[in-house]
Amino acid sequence: MVVLLYSLFFAGAIILQLTIIPLFSIKNITPDLVFILVISIVFKHGRFWGLISGFAAGVILDFFGTGFVGVSSLGNILAVFFAG
């Protein structure tokens, strides 16, 4: 049940990240909702679940984004590793 809930949170964060959040950029700097959600999972459930969720969310975000595939997942994994 918790996995389904976090999956819905990630889906909503990815949709917002790609559609609405760029409208709130200040000098081309935008908040990263997926990153914030991944870090909150690390603090709540630990490093292992943070690594899994960060990698999955990063790959999905890269497939729908315009960047190279794997860059967001690598950034999320490194952030989780140091935050955990």
N, C-alpha and C positions, 0 to 999 in steps of 0.2 A: 504494500500500500504506500509506503514511504517513497519507493522508487517511482511509482506512478505520479505521485505528487511532485517530486523533484523534476520529473520529465516534463510535466506541464509548466512548471516554473521556468525551466530551460527553454522550452518552446516559446513561451511568452517573451522571455528576455531576448532570444535571438530575433524574434519578429520585431520587437521594439528597437533592438540595436540596429537593424538594417533599414527600418522605415522612419521612425519618429525621432530617435535620438540624434541623428545628424542635423536636424533642424535646431538643436540646442547647442551647437558648437560655438565655442568662443575662440577665435583665431585658430580655427581648424583643430581644436582640442575637444574631444567628446568623451563623456564617461563611458566606461565599458561595463555594462550590466552583467554580462556573462562572467567576467572576471570577479566582480563583486559577489555574485552568487556562488562561484566556486570557492572563494576564500571563506565565505560563511559556512559552506559545507565542511571545509577543513577544520574550522574552529568547533563545529558542532559534532562531527562524526569521526574526525581523525584524518591522518595523511593518506591512508590507503583509499578510502572512498573519495577523497579529494582528487587524488591522481586519476582515478577511473573517470570521475565526472568531468574533470578538467580536460582530459584527453578527448572524451566523447563530444563534449560541447565545443571544443576547439575545432575538431574535424568537421562537425556539422556546420559550424559558423564559416569555416573556410570553403566548404562546398558551395554555400549560398552567397558568400562574399566575393569580393573582386581580387583578393590577394592570392598568394601562393598557398596551395594545400599543405597544411602542416605547420604553418608559422604560428597561428593562434594556439594550436594544441601544444606546441613546444613552449610558447610563452606561459601558458596556463600551467603546464607541468612544472616548469622551473619555479614559478611563483608559489605553487603548492608545496614544492619540496622545501623551499626556504621558509615558508610560513608555517609549515607543520613542524 
